[in-house]
Amino acid sequence: MYPIAWAIVEQETTKSWEWFIGLLIKDLDIKNQGEGWVFISDQQKGLISS
């Protein structure tokens, strides 16, 4: 397990997660629907609707 990224956002929303995951997919050049990749979050509450 290696920490590979972190971000500071105004609120933890679906929109901010989509932005963050989109950047990971692009930067790590993930293909095939992410087969073989696992991401773990420390998210503890539900997402705020945006």
mmCIF entry with sequence, helices, sheets and N, C-alpha, C, O atoms, coordinates in Angstrom:
data_MODEL
# 
_entry.id   MODEL 
# 
_entity.id                         1 
_entity.type                       polymer 
_entity.pdbx_number_of_molecules   1 
# 
_entity_poly.entity_id                      1 
_entity_poly.type                           'polypeptide(L)' 
_entity_poly.nstd_linkage                   no 
_entity_poly.nstd_monomer                   no 
_entity_poly.pdbx_seq_one_letter_code       MYPIAWAIVEQETTKSWEWFIGLLIKDLDIKNQGEGWVFISDQQKGLISS 
_entity_poly.pdbx_seq_one_letter_code_can   MYPIAWAIVEQETTKSWEWFIGLLIKDLDIKNQGEGWVFISDQQKGLISS 
_entity_poly.pdbx_strand_id                 A 
# 
loop_
_entity_poly_seq.entity_id 
_entity_poly_seq.num 
_entity_poly_seq.mon_id 
_entity_poly_seq.hetero 
1 1  MET n 
1 2  TYR n 
1 3  PRO n 
1 4  ILE n 
1 5  ALA n 
1 6  TRP n 
1 7  ALA n 
1 8  ILE n 
1 9  VAL n 
1 10 GLU n 
1 11 GLN n 
1 12 GLU n 
1 13 THR n 
1 14 THR n 
1 15 LYS n 
1 16 SER n 
1 17 TRP n 
1 18 GLU n 
1 19 TRP n 
1 20 PHE n 
1 21 ILE n 
1 22 GLY n 
1 23 LEU n 
1 24 LEU n 
1 25 ILE n 
1 26 LYS n 
1 27 ASP n 
1 28 LEU n 
1 29 ASP n 
1 30 ILE n 
1 31 LYS n 
1 32 ASN n 
1 33 GLN n 
1 34 GLY n 
1 35 GLU n 
1 36 GLY n 
1 37 TRP n 
1 38 VAL n 
1 39 PHE n 
1 40 ILE n 
1 41 SER n 
1 42 ASP n 
1 43 GLN n 
1 44 GLN n 
1 45 LYS n 
1 46 GLY n 
1 47 LEU n 
1 48 ILE n 
1 49 SER n 
1 50 SER n 
# 
_struct_asym.id          A 
_struct_asym.entity_id   1 
# 
loop_
_struct_conf.conf_type_id 
_struct_conf.id 
_struct_conf.pdbx_PDB_helix_id 
_struct_conf.beg_label_comp_id 
_struct_conf.beg_label_asym_id 
_struct_conf.beg_label_seq_id 
_struct_conf.pdbx_beg_PDB_ins_code 
_struct_conf.end_label_comp_id 
_struct_conf.end_label_asym_id 
_struct_conf.end_label_seq_id 
_struct_conf.pdbx_end_PDB_ins_code 
_struct_conf.beg_auth_comp_id 
_struct_conf.beg_auth_asym_id 
_struct_conf.beg_auth_seq_id 
_struct_conf.end_auth_comp_id 
_struct_conf.end_auth_asym_id 
_struct_conf.end_auth_seq_id 
_struct_conf.pdbx_PDB_helix_class 
_struct_conf.details 
_struct_conf.pdbx_PDB_helix_length 
HELX_P HELX_P1 AA1 THR A 14 ? ASP A 27 ? THR A 14 ASP A 27 1 ? 14 
HELX_P HELX_P2 AA2 ASN A 32 ? GLY A 34 ? ASN A 32 GLY A 34 5 ? 3  
# 
_struct_conf_type.id          HELX_P 
_struct_conf_type.criteria    ? 
_struct_conf_type.reference   ? 
# 
loop_
_atom_site.group_PDB 
_atom_site.id 
_atom_site.type_symbol 
_atom_site.label_atom_id 
_atom_site.label_alt_id 
_atom_site.label_comp_id 
_atom_site.label_asym_id 
_atom_site.label_entity_id 
_atom_site.label_seq_id 
_atom_site.pdbx_PDB_ins_code 
_atom_site.Cartn_x 
_atom_site.Cartn_y 
_atom_site.Cartn_z 
_atom_site.occupancy 
_atom_site.B_iso_or_equiv 
_atom_site.pdbx_formal_charge 
_atom_site.auth_seq_id 
_atom_site.auth_comp_id 
_atom_site.auth_asym_id 
_atom_site.auth_atom_id 
_atom_site.pdbx_PDB_model_num 
ATOM 1   N N  . MET A 1 1  ? 0.846   -1.162 0.000   1.00 0.00 ? 1  MET A N  1 
ATOM 2   C CA . MET A 1 1  ? 0.000   0.000  0.000   1.00 0.00 ? 1  MET A CA 1 
ATOM 3   C C  . MET A 1 1  ? 0.899   1.235  0.000   1.00 0.00 ? 1  MET A C  1 
ATOM 4   O O  . MET A 1 1  ? 1.838   1.345  0.789   1.00 0.00 ? 1  MET A O  1 
ATOM 5   N N  . TYR A 1 2  ? 0.586   2.154  -0.901  1.00 0.00 ? 2  TYR A N  1 
ATOM 6   C CA . TYR A 1 2  ? 1.335   3.398  -1.001  1.00 0.00 ? 2  TYR A CA 1 
ATOM 7   C C  . TYR A 1 2  ? 0.384   4.569  -1.124  1.00 0.00 ? 2  TYR A C  1 
ATOM 8   O O  . TYR A 1 2  ? -0.526  4.536  -1.953  1.00 0.00 ? 2  TYR A O  1 
ATOM 9   N N  . PRO A 1 3  ? 0.571   5.605  -0.319  1.00 0.00 ? 3  PRO A N  1 
ATOM 10  C CA . PRO A 1 3  ? -0.240  6.810  -0.539  1.00 0.00 ? 3  PRO A CA 1 
ATOM 11  C C  . PRO A 1 3  ? 0.245   7.481  -1.820  1.00 0.00 ? 3  PRO A C  1 
ATOM 12  O O  . PRO A 1 3  ? 1.440   7.735  -1.976  1.00 0.00 ? 3  PRO A O  1 
ATOM 13  N N  . ILE A 1 4  ? -0.678  7.768  -2.736  1.00 0.00 ? 4  ILE A N  1 
ATOM 14  C CA . ILE A 1 4  ? -0.249  8.330  -4.014  1.00 0.00 ? 4  ILE A CA 1 
ATOM 15  C C  . ILE A 1 4  ? -0.783  9.737  -4.268  1.00 0.00 ? 4  ILE A C  1 
ATOM 16  O O  . ILE A 1 4  ? -0.248  10.452 -5.116  1.00 0.00 ? 4  ILE A O  1 
ATOM 17  N N  . ALA A 1 5  ? -1.811  10.140 -3.559  1.00 0.00 ? 5  ALA A N  1 
ATOM 18  C CA . ALA A 1 5  ? -2.375  11.459 -3.829  1.00 0.00 ? 5  ALA A CA 1 
ATOM 19  C C  . ALA A 1 5  ? -3.215  11.933 -2.661  1.00 0.00 ? 5  ALA A C  1 
ATOM 20  O O  . ALA A 1 5  ? -3.728  11.135 -1.877  1.00 0.00 ? 5  ALA A O  1 
ATOM 21  N N  . TRP A 1 6  ? -3.345  13.234 -2.562  1.00 0.00 ? 6  TRP A N  1 
ATOM 22  C CA . TRP A 1 6  ? -4.258  13.835 -1.607  1.00 0.00 ? 6  TRP A CA 1 
ATOM 23  C C  . TRP A 1 6  ? -4.689  15.180 -2.171  1.00 0.00 ? 6  TRP A C  1 
ATOM 24  O O  . TRP A 1 6  ? -4.025  15.731 -3.048  1.00 0.00 ? 6  TRP A O  1 
ATOM 25  N N  . ALA A 1 7  ? -5.788  15.701 -1.675  1.00 0.00 ? 7  ALA A N  1 
ATOM 26  C CA . ALA A 1 7  ? -6.291  16.981 -2.160  1.00 0.00 ? 7  ALA A CA 1 
ATOM 27  C C  . ALA A 1 7  ? -6.985  17.720 -1.027  1.00 0.00 ? 7  ALA A C  1 
ATOM 28  O O  . ALA A 1 7  ? -7.506  17.114 -0.091  1.00 0.00 ? 7  ALA A O  1 
ATOM 29  N N  . ILE A 1 8  ? -6.979  19.029 -1.133  1.00 0.00 ? 8  ILE A N  1 
ATOM 30  C CA . ILE A 1 8  ? -7.745  19.879 -0.223  1.00 0.00 ? 8  ILE A CA 1 
ATOM 31  C C  . ILE A 1 8  ? -8.884  20.468 -1.036  1.00 0.00 ? 8  ILE A C  1 
ATOM 32  O O  . ILE A 1 8  ? -8.659  21.133 -2.048  1.00 0.00 ? 8  ILE A O  1 
ATOM 33  N N  . VAL A 1 9  ? -10.107 20.221 -0.590  1.00 0.00 ? 9  VAL A N  1 
ATOM 34  C CA . VAL A 1 9  ? -11.287 20.711 -1.300  1.00 0.00 ? 9  VAL A CA 1 
ATOM 35  C C  . VAL A 1 9  ? -12.169 21.477 -0.329  1.00 0.00 ? 9  VAL A C  1 
ATOM 36  O O  . VAL A 1 9  ? -12.068 21.316 0.887   1.00 0.00 ? 9  VAL A O  1 
ATOM 37  N N  . GLU A 1 10 ? -13.035 22.314 -0.887  1.00 0.00 ? 10 GLU A N  1 
ATOM 38  C CA . GLU A 1 10 ? -13.929 23.120 -0.053  1.00 0.00 ? 10 GLU A CA 1 
ATOM 39  C C  . GLU A 1 10 ? -14.885 22.242 0.749   1.00 0.00 ? 10 GLU A C  1 
ATOM 40  O O  . GLU A 1 10 ? -15.090 22.459 1.943   1.00 0.00 ? 10 GLU A O  1 
ATOM 41  N N  . GLN A 1 11 ? -15.471 21.237 0.072   1.00 0.00 ? 11 GLN A N  1 
ATOM 42  C CA . GLN A 1 11 ? -16.365 20.280 0.721   1.00 0.00 ? 11 GLN A CA 1 
ATOM 43  C C  . GLN A 1 11 ? -16.164 18.919 0.065   1.00 0.00 ? 11 GLN A C  1 
ATOM 44  O O  . GLN A 1 11 ? -15.810 18.830 -1.111  1.00 0.00 ? 11 GLN A O  1 
ATOM 45  N N  . GLU A 1 12 ? -16.392 17.869 0.831   1.00 0.00 ? 12 GLU A N  1 
ATOM 46  C CA . GLU A 1 12 ? -16.306 16.518 0.287   1.00 0.00 ? 12 GLU A CA 1 
ATOM 47  C C  . GLU A 1 12 ? -17.651 16.171 -0.342  1.00 0.00 ? 12 GLU A C  1 
ATOM 48  O O  . GLU A 1 12 ? -18.563 15.686 0.328   1.00 0.00 ? 12 GLU A O  1 
ATOM 49  N N  . THR A 1 13 ? -17.753 16.429 -1.642  1.00 0.00 ? 13 THR A N  1 
ATOM 50  C CA . THR A 1 13 ? -18.992 16.216 -2.369  1.00 0.00 ? 13 THR A CA 1 
ATOM 51  C C  . THR A 1 13 ? -18.770 15.214 -3.498  1.00 0.00 ? 13 THR A C  1 
ATOM 52  O O  . THR A 1 13 ? -17.635 14.854 -3.812  1.00 0.00 ? 13 THR A O  1 
ATOM 53  N N  . THR A 1 14 ? -19.849 14.781 -4.090  1.00 0.00 ? 14 THR A N  1 
ATOM 54  C CA . THR A 1 14 ? -19.742 13.893 -5.252  1.00 0.00 ? 14 THR A CA 1 
ATOM 55  C C  . THR A 1 14 ? -18.937 14.570 -6.355  1.00 0.00 ? 14 THR A C  1 
ATOM 56  O O  . THR A 1 14 ? -18.105 13.930 -6.998  1.00 0.00 ? 14 THR A O  1 
ATOM 57  N N  . LYS A 1 15 ? -19.179 15.854 -6.577  1.00 0.00 ? 15 LYS A N  1 
ATOM 58  C CA . LYS A 1 15 ? -18.475 16.596 -7.616  1.00 0.00 ? 15 LYS A CA 1 
ATOM 59  C C  . LYS A 1 15 ? -16.970 16.657 -7.347  1.00 0.00 ? 15 LYS A C  1 
ATOM 60  O O  . LYS A 1 15 ? -16.173 16.471 -8.266  1.00 0.00 ? 15 LYS A O  1 
ATOM 61  N N  . SER A 1 16 ? -16.572 16.917 -6.095  1.00 0.00 ? 16 SER A N  1 
ATOM 62  C CA . SER A 1 16 ? -15.138 16.981 -5.789  1.00 0.00 ? 16 SER A CA 1 
ATOM 63  C C  . SER A 1 16 ? -14.494 15.604 -5.908  1.00 0.00 ? 16 SER A C  1 
ATOM 64  O O  . SER A 1 16 ? -13.337 15.508 -6.317  1.00 0.00 ? 16 SER A O  1 
ATOM 65  N N  . TRP A 1 17 ? -15.215 14.532 -5.561  1.00 0.00 ? 17 TRP A N  1 
ATOM 66  C CA . TRP A 1 17 ? -14.677 13.178 -5.728  1.00 0.00 ? 17 TRP A CA 1 
ATOM 67  C C  . TRP A 1 17 ? -14.527 12.826 -7.203  1.00 0.00 ? 17 TRP A C  1 
ATOM 68  O O  . TRP A 1 17 ? -13.535 12.211 -7.595  1.00 0.00 ? 17 TRP A O  1 
ATOM 69  N N  . GLU A 1 18 ? -15.504 13.210 -8.025  1.00 0.00 ? 18 GLU A N  1 
ATOM 70  C CA . GLU A 1 18 ? -15.408 12.947 -9.465  1.00 0.00 ? 18 GLU A CA 1 
ATOM 71  C C  . GLU A 1 18 ? -14.192 13.663 -10.055 1.00 0.00 ? 18 GLU A C  1 
ATOM 72  O O  . GLU A 1 18 ? -13.486 13.103 -10.893 1.00 0.00 ? 18 GLU A O  1 
ATOM 73  N N  . TRP A 1 19 ? -13.953 14.891 -9.621  1.00 0.00 ? 19 TRP A N  1 
ATOM 74  C CA . TRP A 1 19 ? -12.790 15.663 -10.067 1.00 0.00 ? 19 TRP A CA 1 
ATOM 75  C C  . TRP A 1 19 ? -11.497 14.946 -9.658  1.00 0.00 ? 19 TRP A C  1 
ATOM 76  O O  . TRP A 1 19 ? -10.599 14.756 -10.478 1.00 0.00 ? 19 TRP A O  1 
ATOM 77  N N  . PHE A 1 20 ? -11.415 14.556 -8.395  1.00 0.00 ? 20 PHE A N  1 
ATOM 78  C CA . PHE A 1 20 ? -10.212 13.914 -7.861  1.00 0.00 ? 20 PHE A CA 1 
ATOM 79  C C  . PHE A 1 20 ? -9.931  12.581 -8.551  1.00 0.00 ? 20 PHE A C  1 
ATOM 80  O O  . PHE A 1 20 ? -8.808  12.339 -8.992  1.00 0.00 ? 20 PHE A O  1 
ATOM 81  N N  . ILE A 1 21 ? -10.933 11.721 -8.648  1.00 0.00 ? 21 ILE A N  1 
ATOM 82  C CA . ILE A 1 21 ? -10.759 10.415 -9.293  1.00 0.00 ? 21 ILE A CA 1 
ATOM 83  C C  . ILE A 1 21 ? -10.422 10.587 -10.771 1.00 0.00 ? 21 ILE A C  1 
ATOM 84  O O  . ILE A 1 21 ? -9.622  9.828  -11.318 1.00 0.00 ? 21 ILE A O  1 
ATOM 85  N N  . GLY A 1 22 ? -11.031 11.587 -11.422 1.00 0.00 ? 22 GLY A N  1 
ATOM 86  C CA . GLY A 1 22 ? -10.712 11.873 -12.817 1.00 0.00 ? 22 GLY A CA 1 
ATOM 87  C C  . GLY A 1 22 ? -9.243  12.214 -13.008 1.00 0.00 ? 22 GLY A C  1 
ATOM 88  O O  . GLY A 1 22 ? -8.613  11.765 -13.965 1.00 0.00 ? 22 GLY A O  1 
ATOM 89  N N  . LEU A 1 23 ? -8.693  13.017 -12.086 1.00 0.00 ? 23 LEU A N  1 
ATOM 90  C CA . LEU A 1 23 ? -7.265  13.343 -12.152 1.00 0.00 ? 23 LEU A CA 1 
ATOM 91  C C  . LEU A 1 23 ? -6.395  12.104 -11.928 1.00 0.00 ? 23 LEU A C  1 
ATOM 92  O O  . LEU A 1 23 ? -5.382  11.932 -12.607 1.00 0.00 ? 23 LEU A O  1 
ATOM 93  N N  . LEU A 1 24 ? -6.781  11.239 -10.983 1.00 0.00 ? 24 LEU A N  1 
ATOM 94  C CA . LEU A 1 24 ? -6.024  10.003 -10.756 1.00 0.00 ? 24 LEU A CA 1 
ATOM 95  C C  . LEU A 1 24 ? -6.008  9.124  -11.998 1.00 0.00 ? 24 LEU A C  1 
ATOM 96  O O  . LEU A 1 24 ? -4.963  8.604  -12.388 1.00 0.00 ? 24 LEU A O  1 
ATOM 97  N N  . ILE A 1 25 ? -7.171  8.963  -12.614 1.00 0.00 ? 25 ILE A N  1 
ATOM 98  C CA . ILE A 1 25 ? -7.273  8.136  -13.815 1.00 0.00 ? 25 ILE A CA 1 
ATOM 99  C C  . ILE A 1 25 ? -6.352  8.675  -14.902 1.00 0.00 ? 25 ILE A C  1 
ATOM 100 O O  . ILE A 1 25 ? -5.644  7.913  -15.561 1.00 0.00 ? 25 ILE A O  1 
ATOM 101 N N  . LYS A 1 26 ? -6.366  9.991  -15.085 1.00 0.00 ? 26 LYS A N  1 
ATOM 102 C CA . LYS A 1 26 ? -5.528  10.615 -16.109 1.00 0.00 ? 26 LYS A CA 1 
ATOM 103 C C  . LYS A 1 26 ? -4.042  10.490 -15.758 1.00 0.00 ? 26 LYS A C  1 
ATOM 104 O O  . LYS A 1 26 ? -3.247  10.052 -16.590 1.00 0.00 ? 26 LYS A O  1 
ATOM 105 N N  . ASP A 1 27 ? -3.667  10.868 -14.547 1.00 0.00 ? 27 ASP A N  1 
ATOM 106 C CA . ASP A 1 27 ? -2.253  10.877 -14.157 1.00 0.00 ? 27 ASP A CA 1 
ATOM 107 C C  . ASP A 1 27 ? -1.636  9.487  -14.093 1.00 0.00 ? 27 ASP A C  1 
ATOM 108 O O  . ASP A 1 27 ? -0.462  9.312  -14.422 1.00 0.00 ? 27 ASP A O  1 
ATOM 109 N N  . LEU A 1 28 ? -2.424  8.492  -13.669 1.00 0.00 ? 28 LEU A N  1 
ATOM 110 C CA . LEU A 1 28 ? -1.901  7.126  -13.569 1.00 0.00 ? 28 LEU A CA 1 
ATOM 111 C C  . LEU A 1 28 ? -2.122  6.325  -14.852 1.00 0.00 ? 28 LEU A C  1 
ATOM 112 O O  . LEU A 1 28 ? -1.739  5.158  -14.937 1.00 0.00 ? 28 LEU A O  1 
ATOM 113 N N  . ASP A 1 29 ? -2.743  6.963  -15.851 1.00 0.00 ? 29 ASP A N  1 
ATOM 114 C CA . ASP A 1 29 ? -3.007  6.332  -17.148 1.00 0.00 ? 29 ASP A CA 1 
ATOM 115 C C  . ASP A 1 29 ? -3.753  5.007  -16.967 1.00 0.00 ? 29 ASP A C  1 
ATOM 116 O O  . ASP A 1 29 ? -3.353  3.977  -17.511 1.00 0.00 ? 29 ASP A O  1 
ATOM 117 N N  . ILE A 1 30 ? -4.841  5.052  -16.195 1.00 0.00 ? 30 ILE A N  1 
ATOM 118 C CA . ILE A 1 30 ? -5.633  3.859  -15.897 1.00 0.00 ? 30 ILE A CA 1 
ATOM 119 C C  . ILE A 1 30 ? -6.562  3.566  -17.067 1.00 0.00 ? 30 ILE A C  1 
ATOM 120 O O  . ILE A 1 30 ? -7.276  4.447  -17.546 1.00 0.00 ? 30 ILE A O  1 
ATOM 121 N N  . LYS A 1 31 ? -6.543  2.334  -17.514 1.00 0.00 ? 31 LYS A N  1 
ATOM 122 C CA . LYS A 1 31 ? -7.388  1.894  -18.628 1.00 0.00 ? 31 LYS A CA 1 
ATOM 123 C C  . LYS A 1 31 ? -8.207  0.673  -18.196 1.00 0.00 ? 31 LYS A C  1 
ATOM 124 O O  . LYS A 1 31 ? -8.102  0.235  -17.051 1.00 0.00 ? 31 LYS A O  1 
ATOM 125 N N  . ASN A 1 32 ? -9.003  0.132  -19.085 1.00 0.00 ? 32 ASN A N  1 
ATOM 126 C CA . ASN A 1 32 ? -9.788  -1.093 -18.837 1.00 0.00 ? 32 ASN A CA 1 
ATOM 127 C C  . ASN A 1 32 ? -10.708 -0.969 -17.629 1.00 0.00 ? 32 ASN A C  1 
ATOM 128 O O  . ASN A 1 32 ? -10.806 -1.895 -16.823 1.00 0.00 ? 32 ASN A O  1 
ATOM 129 N N  . GLN A 1 33 ? -11.382 0.170  -17.499 1.00 0.00 ? 33 GLN A N  1 
ATOM 130 C CA . GLN A 1 33 ? -12.326 0.373  -16.401 1.00 0.00 ? 33 GLN A CA 1 
ATOM 131 C C  . GLN A 1 33 ? -11.668 0.245  -15.030 1.00 0.00 ? 33 GLN A C  1 
ATOM 132 O O  . GLN A 1 33 ? -12.359 -0.007 -14.042 1.00 0.00 ? 33 GLN A O  1 
ATOM 133 N N  . GLY A 1 34 ? -10.363 0.412  -14.950 1.00 0.00 ? 34 GLY A N  1 
ATOM 134 C CA . GLY A 1 34 ? -9.659  0.367  -13.674 1.00 0.00 ? 34 GLY A CA 1 
ATOM 135 C C  . GLY A 1 34 ? -9.355  -1.030 -13.171 1.00 0.00 ? 34 GLY A C  1 
ATOM 136 O O  . GLY A 1 34 ? -9.016  -1.204 -12.000 1.00 0.00 ? 34 GLY A O  1 
ATOM 137 N N  . GLU A 1 35 ? -9.471  -2.028 -14.034 1.00 0.00 ? 35 GLU A N  1 
ATOM 138 C CA . GLU A 1 35 ? -9.213  -3.410 -13.624 1.00 0.00 ? 35 GLU A CA 1 
ATOM 139 C C  . GLU A 1 35 ? -7.821  -3.527 -13.008 1.00 0.00 ? 35 GLU A C  1 
ATOM 140 O O  . GLU A 1 35 ? -6.829  -3.101 -13.601 1.00 0.00 ? 35 GLU A O  1 
ATOM 141 N N  . GLY A 1 36 ? -7.762  -4.112 -11.806 1.00 0.00 ? 36 GLY A N  1 
ATOM 142 C CA . GLY A 1 36 ? -6.491  -4.301 -11.119 1.00 0.00 ? 36 GLY A CA 1 
ATOM 143 C C  . GLY A 1 36 ? -6.116  -3.175 -10.168 1.00 0.00 ? 36 GLY A C  1 
ATOM 144 O O  . GLY A 1 36 ? -5.113  -3.279 -9.462  1.00 0.00 ? 36 GLY A O  1 
ATOM 145 N N  . TRP A 1 37 ? -6.903  -2.093 -10.135 1.00 0.00 ? 37 TRP A N  1 
ATOM 146 C CA . TRP A 1 37 ? -6.632  -0.966 -9.243  1.00 0.00 ? 37 TRP A CA 1 
ATOM 147 C C  . TRP A 1 37 ? -7.613  -0.976 -8.072  1.00 0.00 ? 37 TRP A C  1 
ATOM 148 O O  . TRP A 1 37 ? -8.790  -1.296 -8.241  1.00 0.00 ? 37 TRP A O  1 
ATOM 149 N N  . VAL A 1 38 ? -7.119  -0.621 -6.886  1.00 0.00 ? 38 VAL A N  1 
ATOM 150 C CA . VAL A 1 38 ? -7.958  -0.485 -5.699  1.00 0.00 ? 38 VAL A CA 1 
ATOM 151 C C  . VAL A 1 38 ? -7.595  0.827  -5.024  1.00 0.00 ? 38 VAL A C  1 
ATOM 152 O O  . VAL A 1 38 ? -6.422  1.100  -4.771  1.00 0.00 ? 38 VAL A O  1 
ATOM 153 N N  . PHE A 1 39 ? -8.612  1.641  -4.732  1.00 0.00 ? 39 PHE A N  1 
ATOM 154 C CA . PHE A 1 39 ? -8.395  2.896  -4.027  1.00 0.00 ? 39 PHE A CA 1 
ATOM 155 C C  . PHE A 1 39 ? -9.133  2.838  -2.703  1.00 0.00 ? 39 PHE A C  1 
ATOM 156 O O  . PHE A 1 39 ? -10.275 2.381  -2.634  1.00 0.00 ? 39 PHE A O  1 
ATOM 157 N N  . ILE A 1 40 ? -8.469  3.307  -1.645  1.00 0.00 ? 40 ILE A N  1 
ATOM 158 C CA . ILE A 1 40 ? -9.050  3.322  -0.312  1.00 0.00 ? 40 ILE A CA 1 
ATOM 159 C C  . ILE A 1 40 ? -9.126  4.771  0.157   1.00 0.00 ? 40 ILE A C  1 
ATOM 160 O O  . ILE A 1 40 ? -8.168  5.531  0.012   1.00 0.00 ? 40 ILE A O  1 
ATOM 161 N N  . SER A 1 41 ? -10.259 5.140  0.713   1.00 0.00 ? 41 SER A N  1 
ATOM 162 C CA . SER A 1 41 ? -10.481 6.493  1.197   1.00 0.00 ? 41 SER A CA 1 
ATOM 163 C C  . SER A 1 41 ? -10.685 6.460  2.707   1.00 0.00 ? 41 SER A C  1 
ATOM 164 O O  . SER A 1 41 ? -11.093 5.445  3.272   1.00 0.00 ? 41 SER A O  1 
ATOM 165 N N  . ASP A 1 42 ? -10.395 7.585  3.346   1.00 0.00 ? 42 ASP A N  1 
ATOM 166 C CA . ASP A 1 42 ? -10.688 7.683  4.776   1.00 0.00 ? 42 ASP A CA 1 
ATOM 167 C C  . ASP A 1 42 ? -12.049 8.336  5.010   1.00 0.00 ? 42 ASP A C  1 
ATOM 168 O O  . ASP A 1 42 ? -12.349 8.785  6.116   1.00 0.00 ? 42 ASP A O  1 
ATOM 169 N N  . GLN A 1 43 ? -12.870 8.385  3.955   1.00 0.00 ? 43 GLN A N  1 
ATOM 170 C CA . GLN A 1 43 ? -14.199 8.990  4.053   1.00 0.00 ? 43 GLN A CA 1 
ATOM 171 C C  . GLN A 1 43 ? -15.001 8.285  5.152   1.00 0.00 ? 43 GLN A C  1 
ATOM 172 O O  . GLN A 1 43 ? -15.093 7.057  5.181   1.00 0.00 ? 43 GLN A O  1 
ATOM 173 N N  . GLN A 1 44 ? -15.572 9.074  6.044   1.00 0.00 ? 44 GLN A N  1 
ATOM 174 C CA . GLN A 1 44 ? -16.328 8.493  7.136   1.00 0.00 ? 44 GLN A CA 1 
ATOM 175 C C  . GLN A 1 44 ? -17.795 8.893  7.121   1.00 0.00 ? 44 GLN A C  1 
ATOM 176 O O  . GLN A 1 44 ? -18.635 8.162  7.648   1.00 0.00 ? 44 GLN A O  1 
ATOM 177 N N  . LYS A 1 45 ? -18.122 10.033 6.532   1.00 0.00 ? 45 LYS A N  1 
ATOM 178 C CA . LYS A 1 45 ? -19.499 10.493 6.473   1.00 0.00 ? 45 LYS A CA 1 
ATOM 179 C C  . LYS A 1 45 ? -20.025 10.320 5.053   1.00 0.00 ? 45 LYS A C  1 
ATOM 180 O O  . LYS A 1 45 ? -19.259 10.050 4.127   1.00 0.00 ? 45 LYS A O  1 
ATOM 181 N N  . GLY A 1 46 ? -21.304 10.472 4.891   1.00 0.00 ? 46 GLY A N  1 
ATOM 182 C CA . GLY A 1 46 ? -21.884 10.457 3.553   1.00 0.00 ? 46 GLY A CA 1 
ATOM 183 C C  . GLY A 1 46 ? -21.470 11.716 2.795   1.00 0.00 ? 46 GLY A C  1 
ATOM 184 O O  . GLY A 1 46 ? -21.087 12.719 3.397   1.00 0.00 ? 46 GLY A O  1 
ATOM 185 N N  . LEU A 1 47 ? -21.550 11.650 1.488   1.00 0.00 ? 47 LEU A N  1 
ATOM 186 C CA . LEU A 1 47 ? -21.189 12.799 0.670   1.00 0.00 ? 47 LEU A CA 1 
ATOM 187 C C  . LEU A 1 47 ? -22.280 13.860 0.737   1.00 0.00 ? 47 LEU A C  1 
ATOM 188 O O  . LEU A 1 47 ? -23.462 13.548 0.874   1.00 0.00 ? 47 LEU A O  1 
ATOM 189 N N  . ILE A 1 48 ? -21.865 15.110 0.639   1.00 0.00 ? 48 ILE A N  1 
ATOM 190 C CA . ILE A 1 48 ? -22.793 16.219 0.584   1.00 0.00 ? 48 ILE A CA 1 
ATOM 191 C C  . ILE A 1 48 ? -23.296 16.335 -0.841  1.00 0.00 ? 48 ILE A C  1 
ATOM 192 O O  . ILE A 1 48 ? -22.490 16.348 -1.771  1.00 0.00 ? 48 ILE A O  1 
ATOM 193 N N  . SER A 1 49 ? -24.592 16.419 -1.040  1.00 0.00 ? 49 SER A N  1 
ATOM 194 C CA . SER A 1 49 ? -25.145 16.559 -2.390  1.00 0.00 ? 49 SER A CA 1 
ATOM 195 C C  . SER A 1 49 ? -24.699 17.865 -2.994  1.00 0.00 ? 49 SER A C  1 
ATOM 196 O O  . SER A 1 49 ? -24.685 18.900 -2.328  1.00 0.00 ? 49 SER A O  1 
ATOM 197 N N  . SER A 1 50 ? -24.329 17.813 -4.284  1.00 0.00 ? 50 SER A N  1 
ATOM 198 C CA . SER A 1 50 ? -23.915 19.058 -4.959  1.00 0.00 ? 50 SER A CA 1 
ATOM 199 C C  . SER A 1 50 ? -24.522 19.129 -6.330  1.00 0.00 ? 50 SER A C  1 
ATOM 200 O O  . SER A 1 50 ? -24.296 20.097 -7.056  1.00 0.00 ? 50 SER A O  1 
# 
